[in-house]
């Protein structure tokens, strides 16, 4: 998966949940990514975050603290 595709999809999720209010949005973003993104997608997200997270919505960055990190062999 290309980084720009992952960023676009993550930001679409953030845009959907931003209407929930800040704290609820952060919680629901993490829940969504944990429940619907496979480990490889989450691995790409964490790799992108490790490089600075360029282009990611701040809600995604904040929610990342509650997103399950996949095992090292998921990427």
PyMOL Python script that loads the backbone (N, CA, C, O; Angstrom):
from pymol import cmd

cmd.read_pdbstr("""\
ATOM      1  N   UNK A   1       0.852  -1.179   0.000  1.00  0.00           N
ATOM      2  CA  UNK A   1       0.000   0.000   0.000  1.00  0.00           C
ATOM      3  C   UNK A   1       0.891   1.233   0.000  1.00  0.00           C
ATOM      4  O   UNK A   1       1.875   1.303   0.736  1.00  0.00           O
ATOM      5  N   UNK A   2       0.545   2.179  -0.812  1.00  0.00           N
ATOM      6  CA  UNK A   2       1.263   3.444  -0.876  1.00  0.00           C
ATOM      7  C   UNK A   2       0.898   4.304   0.333  1.00  0.00           C
ATOM      8  O   UNK A   2      -0.239   4.281   0.804  1.00  0.00           O
ATOM      9  N   UNK A   3       1.868   5.055   0.823  1.00  0.00           N
ATOM     10  CA  UNK A   3       1.635   5.906   2.001  1.00  0.00           C
ATOM     11  C   UNK A   3       0.510   6.901   1.751  1.00  0.00           C
ATOM     12  O   UNK A   3      -0.318   7.131   2.632  1.00  0.00           O
ATOM     13  N   UNK A   4       0.471   7.494   0.558  1.00  0.00           N
ATOM     14  CA  UNK A   4      -0.570   8.497   0.309  1.00  0.00           C
ATOM     15  C   UNK A   4      -1.972   7.883   0.322  1.00  0.00           C
ATOM     16  O   UNK A   4      -2.936   8.551   0.696  1.00  0.00           O
ATOM     17  N   UNK A   5      -2.090   6.624  -0.081  1.00  0.00           N
ATOM     18  CA  UNK A   5      -3.395   5.950  -0.028  1.00  0.00           C
ATOM     19  C   UNK A   5      -3.812   5.698   1.416  1.00  0.00           C
ATOM     20  O   UNK A   5      -4.969   5.901   1.785  1.00  0.00           O
ATOM     21  N   UNK A   6      -2.849   5.251   2.232  1.00  0.00           N
ATOM     22  CA  UNK A   6      -3.139   4.993   3.642  1.00  0.00           C
ATOM     23  C   UNK A   6      -3.517   6.293   4.347  1.00  0.00           C
ATOM     24  O   UNK A   6      -4.460   6.317   5.139  1.00  0.00           O
ATOM     25  N   UNK A   7      -2.784   7.379   4.063  1.00  0.00           N
ATOM     26  CA  UNK A   7      -3.078   8.682   4.668  1.00  0.00           C
ATOM     27  C   UNK A   7      -4.480   9.136   4.259  1.00  0.00           C
ATOM     28  O   UNK A   7      -5.248   9.613   5.094  1.00  0.00           O
ATOM     29  N   UNK A   8      -4.806   8.989   2.997  1.00  0.00           N
ATOM     30  CA  UNK A   8      -6.132   9.401   2.502  1.00  0.00           C
ATOM     31  C   UNK A   8      -7.239   8.631   3.211  1.00  0.00           C
ATOM     32  O   UNK A   8      -8.227   9.223   3.648  1.00  0.00           O
ATOM     33  N   UNK A   9      -7.080   7.317   3.326  1.00  0.00           N
ATOM     34  CA  UNK A   9      -8.110   6.500   3.983  1.00  0.00           C
ATOM     35  C   UNK A   9      -8.228   6.843   5.467  1.00  0.00           C
ATOM     36  O   UNK A   9      -9.333   6.965   5.995  1.00  0.00           O
ATOM     37  N   UNK A  10      -7.095   6.997   6.132  1.00  0.00           N
ATOM     38  CA  UNK A  10      -7.123   7.347   7.558  1.00  0.00           C
ATOM     39  C   UNK A  10      -7.797   8.698   7.757  1.00  0.00           C
ATOM     40  O   UNK A  10      -8.606   8.865   8.670  1.00  0.00           O
ATOM     41  N   UNK A  11      -7.466   9.651   6.911  1.00  0.00           N
ATOM     42  CA  UNK A  11      -8.057  10.984   7.040  1.00  0.00           C
ATOM     43  C   UNK A  11      -9.557  10.977   6.741  1.00  0.00           C
ATOM     44  O   UNK A  11     -10.305  11.763   7.325  1.00  0.00           O
ATOM     45  N   UNK A  12     -10.002  10.107   5.847  1.00  0.00           N
ATOM     46  CA  UNK A  12     -11.440   9.978   5.594  1.00  0.00           C
ATOM     47  C   UNK A  12     -12.152   9.483   6.852  1.00  0.00           C
ATOM     48  O   UNK A  12     -13.252   9.935   7.170  1.00  0.00           O
ATOM     49  N   UNK A  13     -11.524   8.565   7.553  1.00  0.00           N
ATOM     50  CA  UNK A  13     -12.107   8.060   8.801  1.00  0.00           C
ATOM     51  C   UNK A  13     -12.163   9.181   9.832  1.00  0.00           C
ATOM     52  O   UNK A  13     -13.172   9.349  10.516  1.00  0.00           O
ATOM     53  N   UNK A  14     -11.089   9.942   9.944  1.00  0.00           N
ATOM     54  CA  UNK A  14     -11.069  11.078  10.879  1.00  0.00           C
ATOM     55  C   UNK A  14     -12.144  12.090  10.519  1.00  0.00           C
ATOM     56  O   UNK A  14     -12.826  12.612  11.401  1.00  0.00           O
ATOM     57  N   UNK A  15     -12.301  12.370   9.236  1.00  0.00           N
ATOM     58  CA  UNK A  15     -13.331  13.325   8.805  1.00  0.00           C
ATOM     59  C   UNK A  15     -14.727  12.836   9.175  1.00  0.00           C
ATOM     60  O   UNK A  15     -15.579  13.631   9.572  1.00  0.00           O
ATOM     61  N   UNK A  16     -14.964  11.537   9.048  1.00  0.00           N
ATOM     62  CA  UNK A  16     -16.267  10.986   9.400  1.00  0.00           C
ATOM     63  C   UNK A  16     -16.561  11.176  10.881  1.00  0.00           C
ATOM     64  O   UNK A  16     -17.658  11.593  11.250  1.00  0.00           O
ATOM     65  N   UNK A  17     -15.588  10.872  11.727  1.00  0.00           N
ATOM     66  CA  UNK A  17     -15.819  10.884  13.168  1.00  0.00           C
ATOM     67  C   UNK A  17     -15.643  12.254  13.821  1.00  0.00           C
ATOM     68  O   UNK A  17     -16.008  12.413  14.986  1.00  0.00           O
ATOM     69  N   UNK A  18     -15.102  13.242  13.124  1.00  0.00           N
ATOM     70  CA  UNK A  18     -14.843  14.534  13.766  1.00  0.00           C
ATOM     71  C   UNK A  18     -16.115  15.197  14.283  1.00  0.00           C
ATOM     72  O   UNK A  18     -16.049  16.004  15.210  1.00  0.00           O
ATOM     73  N   UNK A  19     -17.244  14.883  13.717  1.00  0.00           N
ATOM     74  CA  UNK A  19     -18.508  15.433  14.177  1.00  0.00           C
ATOM     75  C   UNK A  19     -18.971  14.865  15.518  1.00  0.00           C
ATOM     76  O   UNK A  19     -19.944  15.355  16.091  1.00  0.00           O
ATOM     77  N   UNK A  20     -18.296  13.856  16.018  1.00  0.00           N
ATOM     78  CA  UNK A  20     -18.665  13.228  17.282  1.00  0.00           C
ATOM     79  C   UNK A  20     -18.167  14.010  18.495  1.00  0.00           C
ATOM     80  O   UNK A  20     -18.498  13.666  19.630  1.00  0.00           O
ATOM     81  N   UNK A  21     -17.388  15.043  18.270  1.00  0.00           N
ATOM     82  CA  UNK A  21     -16.721  15.728  19.370  1.00  0.00           C
ATOM     83  C   UNK A  21     -15.348  15.106  19.554  1.00  0.00           C
ATOM     84  O   UNK A  21     -15.151  13.929  19.255  1.00  0.00           O
ATOM     85  N   UNK A  22     -14.408  15.882  20.039  1.00  0.00           N
ATOM     86  CA  UNK A  22     -13.001  15.476  20.054  1.00  0.00           C
ATOM     87  C   UNK A  22     -12.751  14.132  20.732  1.00  0.00           C
ATOM     88  O   UNK A  22     -12.228  13.215  20.099  1.00  0.00           O
ATOM     89  N   UNK A  23     -13.108  14.001  21.987  1.00  0.00           N
ATOM     90  CA  UNK A  23     -12.783  12.776  22.734  1.00  0.00           C
ATOM     91  C   UNK A  23     -13.463  11.546  22.147  1.00  0.00           C
ATOM     92  O   UNK A  23     -12.842  10.491  22.022  1.00  0.00           O
ATOM     93  N   UNK A  24     -14.722  11.678  21.791  1.00  0.00           N
ATOM     94  CA  UNK A  24     -15.452  10.556  21.194  1.00  0.00           C
ATOM     95  C   UNK A  24     -14.868  10.209  19.828  1.00  0.00           C
ATOM     96  O   UNK A  24     -14.775   9.033  19.477  1.00  0.00           O
ATOM     97  N   UNK A  25     -14.476  11.219  19.056  1.00  0.00           N
ATOM     98  CA  UNK A  25     -13.881  10.973  17.740  1.00  0.00           C
ATOM     99  C   UNK A  25     -12.589  10.171  17.873  1.00  0.00           C
ATOM    100  O   UNK A  25     -12.383   9.200  17.144  1.00  0.00           O
ATOM    101  N   UNK A  26     -11.726  10.568  18.794  1.00  0.00           N
ATOM    102  CA  UNK A  26     -10.459   9.857  18.999  1.00  0.00           C
ATOM    103  C   UNK A  26     -10.729   8.399  19.368  1.00  0.00           C
ATOM    104  O   UNK A  26     -10.081   7.489  18.852  1.00  0.00           O
ATOM    105  N   UNK A  27     -11.680   8.190  20.256  1.00  0.00           N
ATOM    106  CA  UNK A  27     -12.040   6.823  20.678  1.00  0.00           C
ATOM    107  C   UNK A  27     -12.579   6.007  19.503  1.00  0.00           C
ATOM    108  O   UNK A  27     -12.163   4.867  19.293  1.00  0.00           O
ATOM    109  N   UNK A  28     -13.496   6.585  18.744  1.00  0.00           N
ATOM    110  CA  UNK A  28     -14.125   5.853  17.639  1.00  0.00           C
ATOM    111  C   UNK A  28     -13.160   5.602  16.486  1.00  0.00           C
ATOM    112  O   UNK A  28     -13.254   4.573  15.817  1.00  0.00           O
ATOM    113  N   UNK A  29     -12.242   6.520  16.247  1.00  0.00           N
ATOM    114  CA  UNK A  29     -11.225   6.299  15.214  1.00  0.00           C
ATOM    115  C   UNK A  29     -10.384   5.087  15.583  1.00  0.00           C
ATOM    116  O   UNK A  29     -10.169   4.198  14.759  1.00  0.00           O
ATOM    117  N   UNK A  30      -9.910   5.053  16.823  1.00  0.00           N
ATOM    118  CA  UNK A  30      -9.104   3.913  17.273  1.00  0.00           C
ATOM    119  C   UNK A  30      -9.915   2.617  17.169  1.00  0.00           C
ATOM    120  O   UNK A  30      -9.401   1.603  16.696  1.00  0.00           O
ATOM    121  N   UNK A  31     -11.159   2.644  17.601  1.00  0.00           N
ATOM    122  CA  UNK A  31     -12.012   1.450  17.511  1.00  0.00           C
ATOM    123  C   UNK A  31     -12.159   0.992  16.066  1.00  0.00           C
ATOM    124  O   UNK A  31     -12.051  -0.198  15.768  1.00  0.00           O
ATOM    125  N   UNK A  32     -12.406   1.940  15.176  1.00  0.00           N
ATOM    126  CA  UNK A  32     -12.599   1.599  13.760  1.00  0.00           C
ATOM    127  C   UNK A  32     -11.342   0.960  13.181  1.00  0.00           C
ATOM    128  O   UNK A  32     -11.415  -0.081  12.527  1.00  0.00           O
ATOM    129  N   UNK A  33     -10.190   1.580  13.421  1.00  0.00           N
ATOM    130  CA  UNK A  33      -8.950   1.048  12.863  1.00  0.00           C
ATOM    131  C   UNK A  33      -8.610  -0.312  13.478  1.00  0.00           C
ATOM    132  O   UNK A  33      -8.105  -1.196  12.785  1.00  0.00           O
ATOM    133  N   UNK A  34      -8.881  -0.482  14.759  1.00  0.00           N
ATOM    134  CA  UNK A  34      -8.640  -1.777  15.397  1.00  0.00           C
ATOM    135  C   UNK A  34      -9.552  -2.866  14.838  1.00  0.00           C
ATOM    136  O   UNK A  34      -9.130  -4.011  14.670  1.00  0.00           O
ATOM    137  N   UNK A  35     -10.791  -2.508  14.555  1.00  0.00           N
ATOM    138  CA  UNK A  35     -11.774  -3.499  14.118  1.00  0.00           C
ATOM    139  C   UNK A  35     -11.768  -3.778  12.623  1.00  0.00           C
ATOM    140  O   UNK A  35     -12.101  -4.888  12.206  1.00  0.00           O
ATOM    141  N   UNK A  36     -11.397  -2.793  11.804  1.00  0.00           N
ATOM    142  CA  UNK A  36     -11.573  -2.939  10.362  1.00  0.00           C
ATOM    143  C   UNK A  36     -10.295  -2.875   9.540  1.00  0.00           C
ATOM    144  O   UNK A  36     -10.304  -3.268   8.373  1.00  0.00           O
ATOM    145  N   UNK A  37      -9.211  -2.398  10.105  1.00  0.00           N
ATOM    146  CA  UNK A  37      -7.950  -2.401   9.361  1.00  0.00           C
ATOM    147  C   UNK A  37      -7.179  -3.651   9.730  1.00  0.00           C
ATOM    148  O   UNK A  37      -7.002  -3.962  10.908  1.00  0.00           O
ATOM    149  N   UNK A  38      -6.722  -4.366   8.711  1.00  0.00           N
ATOM    150  CA  UNK A  38      -5.950  -5.570   9.016  1.00  0.00           C
ATOM    151  C   UNK A  38      -4.566  -5.172   9.536  1.00  0.00           C
ATOM    152  O   UNK A  38      -4.157  -4.020   9.398  1.00  0.00           O
ATOM    153  N   UNK A  39      -3.855  -6.119  10.128  1.00  0.00           N
ATOM    154  CA  UNK A  39      -2.559  -5.794  10.728  1.00  0.00           C
ATOM    155  C   UNK A  39      -1.576  -5.131   9.767  1.00  0.00           C
ATOM    156  O   UNK A  39      -0.791  -4.279  10.183  1.00  0.00           O
ATOM    157  N   UNK A  40      -1.606  -5.507   8.490  1.00  0.00           N
ATOM    158  CA  UNK A  40      -0.688  -4.882   7.531  1.00  0.00           C
ATOM    159  C   UNK A  40      -0.988  -3.400   7.362  1.00  0.00           C
ATOM    160  O   UNK A  40      -0.072  -2.585   7.264  1.00  0.00           O
ATOM    161  N   UNK A  41      -2.264  -3.053   7.328  1.00  0.00           N
ATOM    162  CA  UNK A  41      -2.633  -1.636   7.187  1.00  0.00           C
ATOM    163  C   UNK A  41      -2.212  -0.850   8.427  1.00  0.00           C
ATOM    164  O   UNK A  41      -1.697   0.264   8.320  1.00  0.00           O
ATOM    165  N   UNK A  42      -2.435  -1.438   9.604  1.00  0.00           N
ATOM    166  CA  UNK A  42      -2.015  -0.762  10.834  1.00  0.00           C
ATOM    167  C   UNK A  42      -0.497  -0.655  10.903  1.00  0.00           C
ATOM    168  O   UNK A  42       0.033   0.334  11.410  1.00  0.00           O
ATOM    169  N   UNK A  43       0.204  -1.664  10.398  1.00  0.00           N
ATOM    170  CA  UNK A  43       1.670  -1.603  10.360  1.00  0.00           C
ATOM    171  C   UNK A  43       2.129  -0.445   9.478  1.00  0.00           C
ATOM    172  O   UNK A  43       3.068   0.270   9.829  1.00  0.00           O
ATOM    173  N   UNK A  44       1.470  -0.257   8.334  1.00  0.00           N
ATOM    174  CA  UNK A  44       1.798   0.878   7.459  1.00  0.00           C
ATOM    175  C   UNK A  44       1.541   2.208   8.173  1.00  0.00           C
ATOM    176  O   UNK A  44       2.327   3.149   8.057  1.00  0.00           O
ATOM    177  N   UNK A  45       0.448   2.269   8.903  1.00  0.00           N
ATOM    178  CA  UNK A  45       0.129   3.488   9.645  1.00  0.00           C
ATOM    179  C   UNK A  45       1.221   3.784  10.665  1.00  0.00           C
ATOM    180  O   UNK A  45       1.701   4.915  10.741  1.00  0.00           O
ATOM    181  N   UNK A  46       1.616   2.796  11.441  1.00  0.00           N
ATOM    182  CA  UNK A  46       2.641   3.026  12.459  1.00  0.00           C
ATOM    183  C   UNK A  46       4.003   3.341  11.836  1.00  0.00           C
ATOM    184  O   UNK A  46       4.766   4.127  12.397  1.00  0.00           O
ATOM    185  N   UNK A  47       4.314   2.747  10.701  1.00  0.00           N
ATOM    186  CA  UNK A  47       5.568   3.073  10.014  1.00  0.00           C
ATOM    187  C   UNK A  47       5.544   4.526   9.554  1.00  0.00           C
ATOM    188  O   UNK A  47       6.547   5.232   9.651  1.00  0.00           O
ATOM    189  N   UNK A  48       4.401   4.963   9.056  1.00  0.00           N
ATOM    190  CA  UNK A  48       4.263   6.352   8.616  1.00  0.00           C
ATOM    191  C   UNK A  48       4.350   7.304   9.810  1.00  0.00           C
ATOM    192  O   UNK A  48       4.977   8.359   9.719  1.00  0.00           O
ATOM    193  N   UNK A  49       3.737   6.942  10.901  1.00  0.00           N
ATOM    194  CA  UNK A  49       3.825   7.760  12.116  1.00  0.00           C
ATOM    195  C   UNK A  49       5.267   7.860  12.605  1.00  0.00           C
ATOM    196  O   UNK A  49       5.694   8.915  13.074  1.00  0.00           O
ATOM    197  N   UNK A  50       6.013   6.769  12.498  1.00  0.00           N
ATOM    198  CA  UNK A  50       7.409   6.761  12.942  1.00  0.00           C
ATOM    199  C   UNK A  50       8.271   7.710  12.112  1.00  0.00           C
ATOM    200  O   UNK A  50       9.309   8.186  12.572  1.00  0.00           O
ATOM    201  N   UNK A  51       7.828   7.977  10.887  1.00  0.00           N
ATOM    202  CA  UNK A  51       8.546   8.907  10.004  1.00  0.00           C
ATOM    203  C   UNK A  51       8.027  10.332  10.142  1.00  0.00           C
ATOM    204  O   UNK A  51       8.425  11.211   9.377  1.00  0.00           O
ATOM    205  N   UNK A  52       7.147  10.571  11.104  1.00  0.00           N
ATOM    206  CA  UNK A  52       6.628  11.914  11.329  1.00  0.00           C
ATOM    207  C   UNK A  52       5.144  12.080  11.063  1.00  0.00           C
ATOM    208  O   UNK A  52       4.554  13.073  11.488  1.00  0.00           O
ATOM    209  N   UNK A  53       4.529  11.137  10.374  1.00  0.00           N
ATOM    210  CA  UNK A  53       3.087  11.179  10.149  1.00  0.00           C
ATOM    211  C   UNK A  53       2.620  12.262   9.195  1.00  0.00           C
ATOM    212  O   UNK A  53       1.500  12.757   9.317  1.00  0.00           O
ATOM    213  N   UNK A  54       3.463  12.632   8.253  1.00  0.00           N
ATOM    214  CA  UNK A  54       3.115  13.719   7.328  1.00  0.00           C
ATOM    215  C   UNK A  54       1.758  13.502   6.665  1.00  0.00           C
ATOM    216  O   UNK A  54       1.479  12.432   6.123  1.00  0.00           O
ATOM    217  N   UNK A  55       0.927  14.528   6.718  1.00  0.00           N
ATOM    218  CA  UNK A  55      -0.367  14.509   6.055  1.00  0.00           C
ATOM    219  C   UNK A  55      -1.503  13.919   6.870  1.00  0.00           C
ATOM    220  O   UNK A  55      -2.665  14.038   6.480  1.00  0.00           O
ATOM    221  N   UNK A  56      -1.193  13.286   7.992  1.00  0.00           N
ATOM    222  CA  UNK A  56      -2.256  12.675   8.793  1.00  0.00           C
ATOM    223  C   UNK A  56      -3.009  13.723   9.604  1.00  0.00           C
ATOM    224  O   UNK A  56      -2.421  14.657  10.149  1.00  0.00           O
ATOM    225  N   UNK A  57      -4.300  13.547   9.666  1.00  0.00           N
ATOM    226  CA  UNK A  57      -5.153  14.377  10.496  1.00  0.00           C
ATOM    227  C   UNK A  57      -4.696  14.229  11.952  1.00  0.00           C
ATOM    228  O   UNK A  57      -4.400  13.116  12.387  1.00  0.00           O
ATOM    229  N   UNK A  58      -4.635  15.316  12.703  1.00  0.00           N
ATOM    230  CA  UNK A  58      -4.221  15.236  14.110  1.00  0.00           C
ATOM    231  C   UNK A  58      -5.059  14.256  14.941  1.00  0.00           C
ATOM    232  O   UNK A  58      -4.554  13.694  15.913  1.00  0.00           O
ATOM    233  N   UNK A  59      -6.309  14.045  14.582  1.00  0.00           N
ATOM    234  CA  UNK A  59      -7.126  13.077  15.300  1.00  0.00           C
ATOM    235  C   UNK A  59      -6.583  11.652  15.139  1.00  0.00           C
ATOM    236  O   UNK A  59      -6.647  10.855  16.075  1.00  0.00           O
ATOM    237  N   UNK A  60      -6.054  11.335  13.964  1.00  0.00           N
ATOM    238  CA  UNK A  60      -5.453  10.018  13.731  1.00  0.00           C
ATOM    239  C   UNK A  60      -4.213   9.860  14.597  1.00  0.00           C
ATOM    240  O   UNK A  60      -3.997   8.820  15.219  1.00  0.00           O
ATOM    241  N   UNK A  61      -3.407  10.909  14.623  1.00  0.00           N
ATOM    242  CA  UNK A  61      -2.180  10.861  15.413  1.00  0.00           C
ATOM    243  C   UNK A  61      -2.510  10.643  16.885  1.00  0.00           C
ATOM    244  O   UNK A  61      -1.870   9.833  17.555  1.00  0.00           O
ATOM    245  N   UNK A  62      -3.502  11.361  17.381  1.00  0.00           N
ATOM    246  CA  UNK A  62      -3.900  11.201  18.781  1.00  0.00           C
ATOM    247  C   UNK A  62      -4.489   9.815  19.039  1.00  0.00           C
ATOM    248  O   UNK A  62      -4.202   9.196  20.064  1.00  0.00           O
ATOM    249  N   UNK A  63      -5.309   9.331  18.113  1.00  0.00           N
ATOM    250  CA  UNK A  63      -5.937   8.014  18.279  1.00  0.00           C
ATOM    251  C   UNK A  63      -4.915   6.889  18.238  1.00  0.00           C
ATOM    252  O   UNK A  63      -5.171   5.805  18.763  1.00  0.00           O
ATOM    253  N   UNK A  64      -3.768   7.128  17.627  1.00  0.00           N
ATOM    254  CA  UNK A  64      -2.779   6.060  17.481  1.00  0.00           C
ATOM    255  C   UNK A  64      -2.329   5.480  18.825  1.00  0.00           C
ATOM    256  O   UNK A  64      -1.872   4.338  18.883  1.00  0.00           O
ATOM    257  N   UNK A  65      -2.453   6.250  19.894  1.00  0.00           N
ATOM    258  CA  UNK A  65      -2.097   5.740  21.220  1.00  0.00           C
ATOM    259  C   UNK A  65      -2.998   4.577  21.627  1.00  0.00           C
ATOM    260  O   UNK A  65      -2.620   3.783  22.489  1.00  0.00           O
ATOM    261  N   UNK A  66      -4.182   4.462  21.026  1.00  0.00           N
ATOM    262  CA  UNK A  66      -5.137   3.415  21.371  1.00  0.00           C
ATOM    263  C   UNK A  66      -5.357   2.402  20.244  1.00  0.00           C
ATOM    264  O   UNK A  66      -6.264   1.573  20.308  1.00  0.00           O
ATOM    265  N   UNK A  67      -4.520   2.483  19.223  1.00  0.00           N
ATOM    266  CA  UNK A  67      -4.615   1.532  18.116  1.00  0.00           C
ATOM    267  C   UNK A  67      -3.645   0.398  18.396  1.00  0.00           C
ATOM    268  O   UNK A  67      -2.487   0.622  18.749  1.00  0.00           O
ATOM    269  N   UNK A  68      -4.138  -0.830  18.233  1.00  0.00           N
ATOM    270  CA  UNK A  68      -3.290  -1.996  18.473  1.00  0.00           C
ATOM    271  C   UNK A  68      -2.154  -2.058  17.459  1.00  0.00           C
ATOM    272  O   UNK A  68      -2.373  -1.983  16.250  1.00  0.00           O
ATOM    273  N   UNK A  69      -0.938  -2.198  17.977  1.00  0.00           N
ATOM    274  CA  UNK A  69       0.220  -2.348  17.107  1.00  0.00           C
ATOM    275  C   UNK A  69       0.309  -3.801  16.677  1.00  0.00           C
ATOM    276  O   UNK A  69       0.264  -4.709  17.507  1.00  0.00           O
ATOM    277  N   UNK A  70       0.434  -4.014  15.372  1.00  0.00           N
ATOM    278  CA  UNK A  70       0.547  -5.400  14.897  1.00  0.00           C
ATOM    279  C   UNK A  70       1.924  -5.976  15.213  1.00  0.00           C
ATOM    280  O   UNK A  70       2.871  -5.248  15.510  1.00  0.00           O
ATOM    281  N   UNK A  71       2.005  -7.267  15.142  1.00  0.00           N
ATOM    282  CA  UNK A  71       3.289  -7.942  15.328  1.00  0.00           C
ATOM    283  C   UNK A  71       4.247  -7.508  14.224  1.00  0.00           C
ATOM    284  O   UNK A  71       3.817  -7.098  13.146  1.00  0.00           O
ATOM    285  N   UNK A  72       5.523  -7.599  14.494  1.00  0.00           N
ATOM    286  CA  UNK A  72       6.556  -7.112  13.585  1.00  0.00           C
ATOM    287  C   UNK A  72       6.479  -7.753  12.200  1.00  0.00           C
ATOM    288  O   UNK A  72       6.878  -7.120  11.222  1.00  0.00           O
ATOM    289  N   UNK A  73       5.983  -8.977  12.084  1.00  0.00           N
ATOM    290  CA  UNK A  73       5.951  -9.653  10.797  1.00  0.00           C
ATOM    291  C   UNK A  73       4.708  -9.328   9.975  1.00  0.00           C
ATOM    292  O   UNK A  73       4.498  -9.934   8.924  1.00  0.00           O
ATOM    293  N   UNK A  74       3.873  -8.380  10.430  1.00  0.00           N
ATOM    294  CA  UNK A  74       2.638  -8.048   9.723  1.00  0.00           C
ATOM    295  C   UNK A  74       2.883  -7.228   8.469  1.00  0.00           C
ATOM    296  O   UNK A  74       2.087  -7.289   7.532  1.00  0.00           O
ATOM    297  N   UNK A  75       3.963  -6.465   8.430  1.00  0.00           N
ATOM    298  CA  UNK A  75       4.204  -5.577   7.281  1.00  0.00           C
ATOM    299  C   UNK A  75       4.700  -6.292   6.109  1.00  0.00           C
ATOM    300  O   UNK A  75       4.947  -5.678   5.070  1.00  0.00           O
TER     301      UNK A  75
END
""", "prot")
cmd.dss("prot")
cmd.show_as("cartoon", "prot")
cmd.util.cbc("prot")
cmd.orient("prot")
